């Protein structure tokens, strides 16, 4: 079974030797991930299913027409499962890879951010093992995002489409909900609660989401430039 899951080294995508700050995952670990690509894709699909289950209460109180904007992390893991799966069968989608990259960095860091700054509130109803799982699994999303450079060049059009999607998502999550209340992932504290430096819980959540989206966009475009410019 293990041998069927493990791809031959000769089938792995080339290492484009990016600067370490753009490709922080060791090459050996990247190679292992691609050799076990079906296992990695499967784990992401399981994570997607778990995420939809985790959001079940938020789905219940959200108008059906806005459901697409509720499961942020599950959609990000679905995108990256699709990106890896397409590569595994010899196909490719720049747009799907861009969506996966930005989503996994944004949500992979945003969730630990709120888990840490609202730790007391989360731990008041979340068992410690589940809390630790949520923290570690989301950080792993960031790790896997940084291996996508081996199978994508982050074409500007694809990055633009991904940015458009996450801009709409940010808009309905925090600024203009369109229908009902803002659709961001529920945090276990009133949004109006002051937390630090006069900023409310809602403001800190929104700030992190915007900054992380811009950061992921920067990384994607910087990777594009570095791939094309050997002197980068």
C-alpha positions as CSV (number, residue, x, y, z in Angstrom):
1,X,0.0,0.0,0.0
2,X,2.8,2.4,1.0
3,X,4.6,1.7,-2.3
4,X,1.5,2.6,-4.3
5,X,1.2,5.9,-2.5
6,X,4.9,6.8,-2.9
7,X,5.7,8.3,-6.3
8,X,9.0,7.8,-8.0
9,X,11.6,10.6,-7.5
10,X,11.9,11.0,-11.2
11,X,8.3,12.2,-11.5
12,X,8.7,15.1,-9.1
13,X,8.4,18.7,-10.2
14,X,11.7,20.6,-10.7
15,X,13.1,22.6,-7.8
16,X,13.3,26.2,-9.0
17,X,15.8,27.2,-6.3
18,X,13.9,30.3,-5.0
19,X,15.4,32.4,-2.2
20,X,14.7,30.8,1.2
21,X,12.2,33.5,2.2
22,X,10.0,32.6,-0.8
23,X,10.5,28.8,-0.4
24,X,11.1,28.2,3.3
25,X,10.2,24.5,3.3
26,X,13.3,22.3,3.0
27,X,13.6,20.6,-0.5
28,X,13.7,17.2,1.1
29,X,10.3,17.9,2.8
30,X,8.9,19.3,-0.4
31,X,10.0,16.2,-2.3
32,X,8.4,13.9,0.3
33,X,5.1,15.9,0.0
34,X,5.0,15.4,-3.7
35,X,6.0,11.8,-3.5
36,X,3.0,11.3,-1.2
37,X,0.8,13.7,-3.1
38,X,-2.3,11.5,-3.0
39,X,-2.0,11.2,0.7
40,X,-1.6,14.9,1.1
41,X,-4.6,15.6,-1.1
42,X,-6.6,13.1,0.8
43,X,-5.7,14.6,4.1
44,X,-6.9,18.0,2.8
45,X,-10.2,16.5,1.7
46,X,-10.7,15.0,5.1
47,X,-9.9,18.4,6.6
48,X,-12.4,20.0,4.2
49,X,-15.1,17.6,5.4
50,X,-14.2,18.3,9.0
51,X,-14.3,22.0,8.4
52,X,-17.8,21.9,6.9
53,X,-18.9,20.0,9.9
54,X,-17.2,22.5,12.2
55,X,-19.1,25.3,10.6
56,X,-22.5,23.6,10.9
57,X,-23.9,26.0,13.4
58,X,-22.8,29.1,11.4
59,X,-24.4,27.6,8.3
60,X,-27.6,27.2,10.3
61,X,-27.8,30.9,11.1
62,X,-26.6,32.2,7.7
63,X,-28.9,32.8,4.7
64,X,-28.4,30.0,2.2
65,X,-27.4,32.5,-0.5
66,X,-24.4,33.4,1.5
67,X,-23.2,29.9,2.5
68,X,-20.3,30.1,-0.1
69,X,-18.7,32.8,2.1
70,X,-18.9,30.8,5.4
71,X,-16.4,27.9,5.2
72,X,-13.2,29.9,4.6
73,X,-10.6,27.3,5.7
74,X,-12.4,24.3,4.2
75,X,-12.5,26.0,0.8
76,X,-8.8,26.7,1.0
77,X,-8.0,23.1,1.8
78,X,-10.3,22.0,-1.1
79,X,-8.5,24.4,-3.4
80,X,-5.1,22.9,-2.5
81,X,-6.3,19.3,-2.7
82,X,-7.5,20.1,-6.2
83,X,-4.2,21.8,-7.2
84,X,-2.2,18.8,-5.9
85,X,-4.6,16.3,-7.5
86,X,-4.4,18.0,-10.9
87,X,-0.7,17.9,-10.8
88,X,-0.7,14.2,-9.9
89,X,-2.7,13.3,-13.0
90,X,-0.6,15.5,-15.3
91,X,-2.9,18.5,-15.5
92,X,-2.6,22.0,-14.0
93,X,-4.6,25.1,-13.1
94,X,-2.8,28.3,-12.4
95,X,-6.0,29.8,-11.0
96,X,-6.7,26.9,-8.6
97,X,-3.0,27.1,-7.5
98,X,-3.3,30.8,-6.8
99,X,-6.5,30.4,-4.9
100,X,-4.9,27.7,-2.9
101,X,-1.8,29.6,-2.2
102,X,-3.5,32.8,-1.0
103,X,-6.2,31.0,0.9
104,X,-3.9,28.6,2.8
105,X,-1.6,31.4,3.9
106,X,-4.4,33.8,4.8
107,X,-6.5,31.2,6.7
108,X,-3.5,29.2,7.9
109,X,-2.3,32.3,9.8
110,X,-5.6,34.1,10.6
111,X,-7.0,31.1,12.5
112,X,-4.0,30.8,14.8
113,X,-4.1,34.5,15.3
114,X,-7.6,34.5,16.7
115,X,-7.0,31.3,18.6
116,X,-4.1,32.9,20.4
117,X,-5.5,36.4,21.0
118,X,-8.9,35.0,22.1
119,X,-7.4,31.9,23.8
120,X,-9.3,32.2,27.1
121,X,-12.6,32.5,25.3
122,X,-11.9,29.5,22.9
123,X,-10.6,27.3,25.7
124,X,-13.7,28.0,27.8
125,X,-15.7,25.7,25.4
126,X,-13.1,23.9,23.3
127,X,-11.3,20.8,24.6
128,X,-7.5,21.4,24.7
129,X,-6.8,18.5,22.2
130,X,-9.2,20.1,19.7
131,X,-7.7,23.6,20.3
132,X,-4.2,22.2,19.7
133,X,-5.4,20.4,16.5
134,X,-7.0,23.5,15.1
135,X,-3.8,25.5,15.8
136,X,-1.4,23.0,14.3
137,X,-3.5,22.0,11.4
138,X,-3.9,25.6,10.3
139,X,-0.2,26.2,10.6
140,X,0.3,23.1,8.4
141,X,-1.8,24.9,5.7
142,X,0.8,27.6,5.5
143,X,3.6,25.0,5.2
144,X,1.9,23.2,2.3
145,X,1.2,26.5,0.5
146,X,4.9,27.2,0.3
147,X,5.5,24.0,-1.8
148,X,3.1,25.2,-4.6
149,X,5.9,27.1,-6.3
150,X,7.1,23.8,-7.7
151,X,3.9,23.4,-9.8
152,X,2.8,26.9,-10.6
153,X,4.3,30.2,-11.9
154,X,1.6,32.4,-10.4
155,X,0.6,34.0,-13.7
156,X,-0.7,37.5,-13.1
157,X,-4.2,36.7,-14.5
158,X,-4.5,33.8,-12.1
159,X,-3.4,35.8,-9.1
160,X,-5.8,38.6,-10.2
161,X,-8.7,36.1,-10.2
162,X,-7.7,34.8,-6.8
163,X,-7.4,38.3,-5.4
164,X,-10.8,39.2,-6.8
165,X,-12.3,36.2,-5.0
166,X,-10.7,37.0,-1.7
167,X,-11.6,40.7,-2.0
168,X,-15.2,39.8,-2.3
169,X,-14.8,37.3,0.6
170,X,-13.3,40.0,2.8
171,X,-16.0,42.5,1.8
172,X,-18.9,40.3,2.9
173,X,-17.0,38.9,5.9
174,X,-16.2,42.3,7.5
175,X,-17.4,45.3,5.6
176,X,-20.6,44.9,3.5
177,X,-22.3,41.6,4.4
178,X,-24.9,42.1,1.6
179,X,-27.4,39.8,3.3
180,X,-27.6,39.4,7.1
181,X,-24.6,40.0,9.4
182,X,-20.9,39.9,8.5
183,X,-20.0,36.4,7.4
184,X,-16.6,36.0,9.0
185,X,-15.8,32.9,11.0
186,X,-17.5,33.3,14.4
187,X,-15.2,34.3,17.2
188,X,-16.2,33.5,20.8
189,X,-16.3,37.1,22.0
190,X,-18.5,40.1,21.3
191,X,-17.1,42.0,18.3
192,X,-17.4,45.3,20.2
193,X,-15.2,44.1,23.1
194,X,-12.0,46.3,23.4
195,X,-9.0,44.0,23.4
196,X,-5.7,46.0,22.9
197,X,-4.8,49.6,22.1
198,X,-8.4,50.5,21.8
199,X,-9.1,48.0,19.0
200,X,-12.1,45.8,19.3
201,X,-12.2,42.1,18.8
202,X,-13.9,42.6,15.4
203,X,-11.3,45.2,14.3
204,X,-8.4,42.9,15.2
205,X,-10.0,40.0,13.3
206,X,-10.7,42.2,10.2
207,X,-7.2,43.8,10.3
208,X,-5.5,40.4,10.4
209,X,-7.6,39.1,7.5
210,X,-6.7,42.1,5.3
211,X,-3.0,42.2,6.2
212,X,-2.7,38.4,5.6
213,X,-4.4,38.6,2.2
214,X,-2.1,41.4,1.1
215,X,0.9,39.4,2.5
216,X,-0.1,36.3,0.6
217,X,-0.6,38.4,-2.6
218,X,2.9,39.9,-2.2
219,X,4.5,36.4,-1.8
220,X,2.7,35.1,-4.9
221,X,3.8,38.0,-7.0
222,X,7.3,38.0,-5.6
223,X,7.5,34.3,-6.4
224,X,6.4,35.1,-10.0
225,X,9.2,37.7,-10.3
226,X,11.8,35.5,-8.8
227,X,10.9,32.7,-11.1
228,X,11.4,34.9,-14.2
229,X,14.4,36.9,-13.0
230,X,17.5,34.9,-12.1
231,X,19.1,37.9,-10.5
232,X,16.2,38.4,-8.0
